Amino acid sequence: SGEQWLTVDAPLDCIPMFVKSSSIIPRMPVMNHTGEKETYPVTFEIFPGMAGETASFVLYEDDGEDLGYLRGEYLKTPVHFTASDEGYELTIGEREGKGYRQQRPDLQDIHRVSP
């Protein structure tokens, strides 16, 4: 529930992360600049909620090098997650866009983190 204060231990070497139930957080490897790695995986950290709860978002990608996004050069990938009594369902939709092509063959490495 919202509207509350929490006091938690937070030593400097371990920063707590608070995540809303039924959330999906996309992660990519740490890079010094956008062109450092030609290909790389996208990892979804999934924090499932109760049965019937859903989460969705659109993963947006562009080359990060110029203003191509203003010309529509990007990719959008819809991602949807549903929790049910039978388990979990993650749907990764078709990539949409033009003018930009990421070399990564697929979105991959899905981790499920229990509440």
Buried (B, 14 or more C-beta within 10 A) or exposed (E): EEEEEEEEEEEEEEEEEEEEEBBBBBEEEEEEEEEEBEEEBBBBBBBBBEEEBEBEBEBEBBBEEEEBBEEEBBBBBBBBBBBEEEEEEBEBEEBEBEEBEBEBEEBEEBEEEEE
